[in-house]
């Protein structure tokens, strides 16, 4: 059994390699990039093929795009350095191939042959290796037998070299043990939140001298920021959508085109287990009903996995003649045996999903709004051309506002300003770069809106006089006094609290937390609370700032990691494996870099740029 699994994994690995080789050659073969050009250059005595670089670049690019959820432009790829990472990886690989050759490492013909005959693409109708298929597949993918077999041989040799380098690399268990001991430690602690409600004295009324002093000592709080006085015009679909009329006949046509969206029948999450005979299916069904077997047991007895019998999300029609019986169940469960196109089957229904049938009248208002917004977007595109011409002809923003639907506005913009047009990143970016030398030009916002802006002047920071900000000064003064009083109260409690004299002894209702780990979070408290608990000496009280006031906390007990528990043992094992893997990766990367630096590297950069342009687009 083990041998079969290993053979299957080996075949899969080989097939992946073959797929990459063949895919990489598409468009880069004998009549590809530049006539008969196949190589980027040489690393030592080894040539670097265009296909190997294109494979590497595709892999790096696909991985990055999956992480960010969108496609990258050629300029973004180059600014991030993805193309250089891909090229570096290929050069390192060929440097290792060069070293393997110098060391005399090579896979024998028998091993290469064993890999080739197991590749499905090279098999005939009888499931055996077929020489004609082998030649035809390679020819179709612009590969010849010698190059293909050399690539397999080099892959095996490089794998042997990597194994030799990494054998025996293992971090001392003490390392992972220290980390697990740190992360698995827990503590008990008590804490108290102090707020204005805990202050016995009412907040004093400030004297005029208090306000004058506070205003003078805190000028930054009452100084207007440097700002740009900006005039702008803009137009959004929402501004004109109410003026656009959509006929009901047009809405009906839209509804009919999107009928699949509004007519979604009920579905079921279903698994189907097919048998050769009705009798076999009935025996299996009865055993499941009697709890003699589970559905999972029945699947395994058929030599299958659950994914093999999973039909996913299906409608009644999808199930054919078995549909009515399956959909007759009002809750998840088992039904069968039922006849199907494949034979008698047992069905397991895992979830019942209600359909969503919506009539035209139910969605008419929604369709009207969408259609009106689409029409508004098209109208704005037409208006944009007119505005562009006016601005190019020297018209002012005021002129454009008078002659078109564009709305005129003014604001004193500064970093952090928000509201209406300032909520758009495109406006913020344009306002930040705006200077007196800039002429108004039409720009786009991310919701199909348009705008243009002009700098009217620059406003320097200015301290506002006390009389104009008196309410704000009184509020800020009161907040400062309250904070100072809370700080004094907190410091008094901290000086007197200990394990022998808990917080509750001083007449406060304390919160008790037990068995808290470093990665835990206490609802309603700052994220830094738990970190502070572990940074504070046992039995010593301390203070922590809180948005609502101040927190007093004291660690009461600590518990080291229990290395006898299965959870901690499992954590140490997982962590140890990850540390070993990370170290192995770094060691091999360092080894690869050293090997690369020891050989001559000659890469044709013009060809690299041509490959990038071919794969990514652009010039």
C-alpha positions in Angstrom: 0.0 0.0 0.0 2.8 2.4 0.9 4.6 1.6 -2.3 1.6 2.5 -4.4 1.1 5.9 -2.6 4.8 6.7 -3.1 4.6 5.8 -6.8 1.5 7.9 -7.2 3.2 11.0 -5.6 6.3 10.4 -7.8 4.2 10.2 -10.9 2.4 13.4 -9.9 5.6 15.3 -9.3 7.1 14.2 -12.6 3.9 15.1 -14.4 3.9 18.6 -12.8 7.5 19.1 -14.1 6.5 17.9 -17.6 3.5 20.2 -17.6 5.7 23.2 -16.7 8.2 22.3 -19.3 5.7 22.0 -22.0 3.6 25.0 -21.0 6.8 27.1 -20.8 7.7 26.2 -24.4 4.4 27.5 -25.9 5.2 30.6 -27.8 9.0 30.2 -27.2 9.8 27.3 -29.5 11.6 27.0 -32.8 9.5 29.7 -34.3 8.8 31.6 -31.1 10.3 34.8 -29.6 13.0 35.5 -32.1 13.2 33.0 -34.9 15.1 30.0 -33.5 16.3 31.7 -30.3 15.7 29.5 -27.3 18.1 30.8 -24.6 18.7 33.8 -22.5 22.4 33.2 -21.9 24.7 30.9 -19.8 25.5 30.2 -16.2 28.8 28.5 -16.1 28.6 25.8 -18.7 24.8 25.6 -18.6 22.5 27.5 -20.9 19.5 29.3 -19.5 16.4 28.6 -21.6 13.7 31.1 -22.3 11.1 28.5 -21.2 12.7 28.1 -17.8 12.6 31.9 -17.2 9.0 32.2 -18.5 7.9 29.4 -16.2 9.6 31.0 -13.2 8.1 34.4 -14.0 4.6 33.0 -14.4 4.9 31.2 -11.1 6.1 34.3 -9.2 3.5 36.4 -10.9 0.5 34.1 -10.3 1.5 33.7 -6.6 1.7 37.5 -6.1 -1.6 38.2 -8.0 -3.4 35.6 -5.9 -2.3 37.3 -2.7 -3.5 40.8 -3.8 -6.5 39.6 -5.8 -5.9 41.4 -9.1 -3.7 41.4 -12.2 -0.5 43.4 -12.2 0.7 45.7 -15.0 4.1 45.3 -16.5 5.3 48.5 -14.8 4.1 47.2 -11.4 5.8 43.8 -12.0 9.1 45.6 -12.7 8.8 48.1 -9.8 8.1 45.3 -7.3 10.9 43.3 -8.8 9.0 40.1 -9.6 10.8 39.7 -12.9 14.2 40.0 -11.1 13.1 37.4 -8.5 12.1 35.0 -11.2 15.4 35.5 -13.1 17.4 35.1 -10.0 15.7 31.8 -9.2 16.4 30.5 -12.7 20.1 31.6 -12.5 20.5 29.9 -9.1 18.9 26.7 -10.4 21.3 26.6 -13.4 24.2 27.3 -11.1 23.3 24.3 -9.0 22.9 22.2 -12.2 26.4 23.3 -13.2 27.8 22.3 -9.8 26.0 18.9 -10.0 27.7 18.3 -13.3 31.1 19.3 -12.0 30.6 16.9 -9.1 29.7 14.1 -11.4 26.1 13.8 -10.0 23.7 12.4 -12.6 20.6 10.3 -12.7 21.0 7.0 -14.6 19.1 6.2 -17.8 17.0 3.6 -15.9 15.7 6.3 -13.5 14.9 8.7 -16.3 13.1 6.0 -18.3 11.1 5.0 -15.2 9.9 8.6 -14.9 9.0 8.9 -18.6 6.9 5.7 -18.8 4.8 6.8 -15.8 3.7 10.1 -17.4 0.0 9.8 -18.5 0.5 12.0 -21.6 2.9 9.4 -23.1 0.5 6.4 -22.6 -1.5 4.7 -25.2 -5.1 3.5 -25.0 -4.0 0.4 -23.1 -2.5 2.5 -20.3 1.1 1.6 -21.2 3.9 3.8 -22.4 3.5 4.5 -26.2 6.6 5.6 -28.1 4.5 7.3 -30.8 2.6 9.3 -28.2 5.9 10.3 -26.5 7.3 11.7 -29.8 4.1 13.3 -30.8 3.5 15.1 -27.5 7.1 16.4 -27.4 6.9 17.6 -31.0 3.6 19.4 -30.4 5.2 21.3 -27.6 8.4 22.3 -29.4 10.5 19.8 -27.4 13.0 17.2 -28.6 13.7 14.0 -26.8 17.3 14.9 -25.9 16.4 18.2 -24.3 13.4 16.8 -22.4 15.4 13.8 -21.0 18.3 16.1 -20.1 15.8 18.3 -18.1 14.5 15.3 -16.2 18.1 14.1 -15.5 19.1 17.6 -14.3 16.1 17.8 -12.0 17.0 14.5 -10.4 20.6 15.5 -10.0 19.7 18.8 -8.4 17.3 17.1 -6.0 20.1 14.7 -5.0 22.5 17.7 -4.4 19.8 19.5 -2.3 19.3 16.3 -0.2 23.0 16.1 0.4 23.3 19.7 1.5 20.3 19.6 3.8 20.8 16.2 5.4 21.3 16.5 9.1 20.2 20.2 9.4 18.1 20.3 12.5 17.6 22.9 15.2 18.2 21.9 18.8 14.9 21.0 20.5 15.9 23.6 23.2 15.1 26.3 20.7 11.5 25.3 20.0 11.1 24.4 23.7 12.0 27.9 24.7 9.5 29.4 22.3 6.8 27.1 23.4 7.5 27.8 27.0 7.2 31.5 26.3 4.0 31.3 24.2 2.2 28.7 26.4 2.8 30.4 29.7 -0.4 31.7 31.3 -1.2 34.2 34.1 -4.0 35.2 36.5 -4.5 38.9 37.0 -6.9 41.4 38.4 -7.7 44.8 36.8 -9.8 47.9 37.3 -10.9 50.6 34.9 -10.8 54.1 36.4 -13.1 56.7 34.8 -14.4 60.1 35.7 -17.2 58.4 37.7 -14.5 57.2 40.2 -13.5 60.8 41.0 -15.0 62.1 44.2 -14.5 65.8 43.5 -16.6 67.5 40.9 -14.6 69.0 38.1 -13.6 72.6 39.1 -14.7 75.6 37.1 -11.7 77.1 35.3 -10.6 80.6 36.1 -9.7 83.0 33.2 -6.0 82.7 34.2 -6.3 78.9 33.8 -7.7 79.2 30.3 -5.1 81.8 29.2 -2.3 79.6 30.5 -3.7 76.5 29.0 -4.2 78.2 25.6 -0.7 79.5 25.7 0.9 76.2 26.7 -1.0 74.2 24.1 -0.9 76.4 21.0 -0.7 73.3 18.7 -4.2 72.3 19.8 -5.7 75.7 18.7 -3.6 76.4 15.6 -5.2 75.9 12.2 -3.2 73.7 9.9 -1.5 74.9 6.7 -4.1 74.7 4.0 -4.7 75.3 0.3 -7.7 77.4 -0.7 -9.1 75.4 -3.6 -11.9 75.9 -6.1 -13.3 72.8 -7.8 -16.0 71.6 -10.1 -17.3 68.0 -10.1 -20.1 65.9 -11.3 -21.2 62.4 -10.0 -23.9 60.0 -11.4 -25.9 60.6 -8.2 -26.2 64.3 -9.0 -28.1 63.7 -12.3 -29.6 60.2 -11.8 -33.0 61.6 -10.7 -33.3 63.5 -14.0 -33.0 60.4 -16.1 -36.1 58.6 -17.1 -36.1 54.9 -18.0 -39.1 53.3 -19.8 -40.7 50.2 -18.2 -40.3 48.4 -21.5 -36.5 48.9 -21.3 -36.6 47.6 -17.7 -38.6 44.5 -18.8 -35.9 43.8 -21.4 -33.2 44.0 -18.8 -35.1 41.8 -16.5 -35.5 39.1 -19.2 -31.8 39.2 -20.0 -31.0 38.6 -16.3 -33.7 36.0 -15.7 -31.1 33.5 -14.4 -30.2 36.0 -11.7 -33.7 36.5 -10.5 -35.0 33.0 -11.0 -32.8 30.8 -8.8 -34.6 27.5 -8.0 -34.1 25.6 -4.7 -30.9 23.5 -4.5 -29.4 20.8 -2.3 -25.9 20.0 -1.2 -25.8 16.3 -2.2 -23.5 13.3 -2.2 -24.3 10.3 -4.4 -23.0 6.8 -3.9 -23.7 4.6 -6.9 -23.8 0.7 -6.8 -23.8 -2.0 -9.5 -27.1 -3.5 -8.4 -30.1 -2.4 -6.5 -29.6 -5.2 -4.0 -26.1 -3.9 -3.1 -27.4 -0.4 -2.7 -30.3 -1.6 -0.5 -28.0 -3.6 1.8 -25.6 -0.6 2.2 -28.6 1.8 2.8 -30.1 -0.5 5.5 -26.7 -0.9 7.3 -26.4 2.9 7.5 -30.0 3.2 8.7 -29.3 0.6 11.4 -26.0 2.4 12.4 -24.1 -0.7 11.5 -22.1 1.5 9.1 -21.8 5.2 8.4 -22.1 6.8 5.0 -18.3 7.5 5.1 -17.8 3.7 5.8 -19.9 2.9 2.7 -17.9 5.3 0.6 -14.6 3.7 1.7 -15.9 0.2 1.1 -16.6 1.2 -2.6 -12.9 2.3 -2.8 -13.8 5.9 -3.1 -13.2 9.2 -1.2 -15.9 11.7 -0.2 -14.8 14.1 -2.9 -15.5 11.4 -5.4 -19.2 11.2 -4.5 -19.8 14.9 -3.8 -22.2 16.5 -6.4 -22.0 19.9 -4.8 -24.9 22.4 -5.1 -27.6 20.8 -7.5 -31.1 21.5 -8.6 -33.9 19.0 -8.8 -33.5 18.9 -12.6 -29.8 18.2 -12.3 -30.6 14.9 -10.4 -32.9 13.6 -13.2 -35.4 10.9 -12.2 -33.9 10.9 -8.6 -34.7 14.6 -8.2 -38.2 14.4 -6.8 -37.3 11.9 -4.1 -34.2 13.8 -3.0 -36.1 17.1 -2.9 -38.9 15.6 -0.9 -36.7 15.6 2.2 -37.5 18.5 4.5 -34.2 18.3 6.4 -30.7 16.9 5.8 -30.6 13.1 5.7 -30.3 9.9 3.6 -32.6 8.7 0.8 -32.4 5.7 -1.5 -31.8 3.5 -3.2 -32.9 5.5 -6.2 -32.4 4.8 -9.9 -30.1 7.1 -11.7 -28.4 7.2 -15.2 -25.4 5.5 -13.6 -27.3 2.9 -11.7 -28.9 2.5 -8.2 -27.6 5.1 -5.7 -27.8 6.3 -2.2 -28.1 10.0 -1.7 -27.0 12.0 1.3 -28.4 15.5 1.6 -26.2 17.8 3.7 -28.1 21.1 3.3 -31.3 22.4 1.9 -30.9 25.8 0.2 -34.0 27.8 -0.6 -34.4 29.3 -4.0 -34.8 33.0 -4.8 -37.6 33.7 -7.2 -38.1 37.4 -7.9 -40.8 38.8 -10.1 -40.4 41.9 -12.3 -42.4 44.1 -10.0 -40.2 43.0 -7.0 -37.0 44.2 -8.7 -38.3 47.0 -10.9 -37.1 49.8 -8.7 -33.7 48.2 -8.3 -33.4 47.8 -12.1 -34.6 51.4 -12.7 -31.9 52.7 -10.3 -29.2 50.6 -11.9 -30.2 51.5 -15.4 -30.4 55.2 -14.5 -27.0 55.1 -13.0 -25.6 53.5 -16.1 -27.3 56.1 -18.2 -25.9 58.8 -15.9 -22.4 57.4 -16.3 -22.8 57.5 -20.1 -24.1 61.1 -19.9 -21.1 62.1 -17.7 -18.8 60.7 -20.3 -20.4 62.9 -22.9 -20.3 65.9 -20.6 -16.6 65.2 -19.9 -15.7 65.8 -23.6 -17.4 69.2 -23.5 -15.7 70.1 -20.2 -12.4 69.0 -21.6 -12.8 71.3 -24.6 -13.9 74.2 -22.5 -10.9 73.9 -20.1 -8.5 73.5 -23.1 -9.9 76.7 -24.6 -9.1 78.7 -21.4 -12.5 78.6 -19.7 -12.4 79.1 -15.9 -14.0 76.7 -13.5 -16.8 79.2 -13.0 -17.4 79.4 -16.7 -17.6 75.6 -17.0 -20.0 75.4 -14.1 -22.3 78.0 -15.7 -22.3 76.3 -19.1 -22.5 72.6 -18.0 -24.0 70.4 -15.3 -20.7 70.6 -13.3 -21.1 71.8 -9.7 -18.8 74.5 -8.4 -17.4 74.3 -4.8 -14.7 75.8 -2.6 -12.8 74.5 0.4 -9.7 75.1 2.5 -8.0 71.7 2.1 -5.4 70.3 4.4 -4.1 66.8 5.2 -6.8 65.0 7.0 -9.6 67.0 5.5 -12.7 65.0 4.8 -16.3 65.4 3.5 -18.0 65.2 0.1 -15.3 65.4 -2.7 -12.5 65.1 -0.2 -13.6 61.6 0.6 -12.2 60.5 -2.7 -8.6 59.3 -2.8 -8.1 60.8 -6.3 -9.1 64.3 -5.1 -6.9 64.0 -2.0 -3.9 63.0 -4.1 -4.5 65.8 -6.6 -5.0 68.4 -3.9 -1.8 67.4 -2.2 0.2 67.9 -5.4 -1.7 71.0 -6.6 0.4 74.1 -7.1 -0.1 77.7 -8.5 1.5 76.6 -11.7 -1.1 74.0 -12.4 -3.9 74.7 -14.9 -7.3 73.1 -14.3 -7.6 69.8 -16.1 -10.4 67.2 -16.1 -9.8 64.1 -13.9 -11.7 61.0 -12.9 -13.0 59.7 -9.6 -13.3 56.0 -8.8 -17.2 56.0 -9.1 -17.3 57.3 -12.7 -17.4 60.9 -11.5 -15.3 63.7 -13.0 -13.7 66.8 -11.4 -11.2 69.6 -11.9 -9.6 71.9 -9.3 -7.6 75.1 -9.0 -5.4 76.5 -6.3 -6.6 80.0 -5.3 -4.1 80.5 -2.5 -2.1 79.1 0.4 -3.1 79.6 4.0 -0.4 79.5 6.6 -0.9 77.9 10.1 -2.5 80.4 12.4 -3.0 80.4 16.2 -6.7 81.1 16.9 -7.3 83.7 19.6 -8.8 82.5 22.9 -12.1 84.2 22.3 -12.7 82.4 19.1 -12.0 78.9 20.5 -13.0 79.5 24.1 -15.5 76.5 24.2 -12.8 74.2 22.8 -10.2 75.5 25.3 -12.6 74.9 28.3 -13.3 71.4 27.1 -9.6 70.5 26.6 -8.7 72.1 29.9 -11.4 70.0 31.7 -10.2 66.8 30.0 -6.6 67.6 31.1 -7.7 68.2 34.7 -9.7 65.0 34.7 -6.8 63.0 33.3 -4.4 64.4 35.9 -6.9 63.5 38.7 -7.3 60.0 37.4 -3.5 59.6 37.2 -3.1 60.6 40.8 -5.8 58.2 41.9 -4.3 55.4 39.9 -0.8 56.0 41.3 -2.3 56.0 44.8 -3.9 52.6 44.2 -0.8 51.1 42.6 1.4 52.1 45.6 -0.9 50.3 48.0 -2.1 47.2 46.0 -0.3 43.9 46.4 -1.1 40.2 46.5 -2.0 40.6 50.2 -4.0 43.8 49.6 -6.1 43.2 46.4 -7.9 46.0 44.5 -11.2 45.1 46.1 -9.9 46.0 49.5 -9.9 49.7 48.5 -13.6 49.7 47.7 -13.4 49.1 44.0 -15.0 46.3 42.0 -12.1 44.4 40.4 -12.3 42.2 37.3 -10.6 38.7 37.8 -9.0 37.0 34.8 -7.6 33.5 35.1 -5.4 31.3 32.8 -4.8 34.1 30.3 -2.3 33.3 27.5 -0.1 35.8 25.7 -2.3 35.7 22.6 -5.6 36.1 24.4 -7.7 39.2 24.3 -10.0 40.6 27.0 -13.2 42.1 25.5 -13.6 45.8 26.0 -10.0 46.4 26.9 -7.0 47.8 24.9 -5.0 45.3 22.9 -1.9 46.2 25.0 -3.6 44.9 28.3 -2.5 41.3 28.0 1.0 42.3 26.8 1.3 44.6 29.9 0.3 41.7 32.2 3.2 39.6 31.0 5.6 42.5 31.1 4.8 43.3 34.7 6.5 41.6 37.7 4.2 39.2 39.6 2.5 40.8 42.5 3.3 44.3 41.3 0.5 46.7 40.2 0.9 49.1 37.2 -1.1 51.5 35.1 -2.2 51.3 31.5 -3.8 54.1 29.4 -7.3 53.4 28.3 -9.6 55.4 25.9 -12.2 55.7 28.7 -9.7 56.6 31.5 -7.0 54.5 33.1 -6.6 50.8 33.9 -5.0 49.4 37.1 -3.7 45.8 36.8 -1.8 43.4 38.9 -0.6 39.9 37.9 -1.6 37.4 40.7 -0.1 34.1 39.5 1.8 32.6 36.6 1.8 29.0 35.3 4.6 27.7 33.1 3.9 25.6 30.0 2.9 22.0 30.7 5.2 20.0 28.5 3.4 16.8 29.5 0.1 17.9 27.9 -0.7 16.7 24.4 -1.5 20.2 23.2 1.9 21.6 24.2 3.7 18.5 22.8 1.8 18.9 19.5 2.7 22.7 19.4 6.4 21.9 20.0 6.4 19.3 17.3 4.7 21.6 14.8 6.9 24.6 15.7 10.1 22.4 15.5 9.1 21.2 12.1 8.5 24.8 10.8 11.8 26.0 12.3 13.7 23.1 10.7 12.0 23.8 7.3 12.8 27.6 7.6 16.4 26.9 8.5 16.8 24.4 5.7 15.4 26.9 3.2 17.8 29.7 4.4 20.8 27.3 4.3 20.0 26.1 0.8 19.4 29.7 -0.3 22.7 30.7 1.1 24.3 27.7 -0.6 22.7 28.5 -3.9 23.8 32.1 -3.7 27.4 31.0 -3.0 27.3 28.6 -5.9 25.9 31.3 -8.2 28.7 33.7 -7.1 31.3 31.1 -8.0 30.4 30.9 -11.7 30.3 33.3 -14.6 26.8 34.5 -15.4 26.1 35.9 -18.9 22.4 36.9 -19.5 21.2 38.8 -22.5 19.1 41.6 -20.9 17.5 42.5 -24.3 16.1 39.0 -24.6 14.8 39.2 -21.0 13.0 42.4 -21.8 11.5 40.8 -24.9 10.3 37.9 -22.9 8.8 40.2 -20.3 7.0 42.2 -23.0 5.7 39.0 -24.6 4.4 37.6 -21.3 3.3 40.8 -19.6 2.4 43.2 -22.4 3.8 46.7 -22.8 7.0 47.9 -24.2 
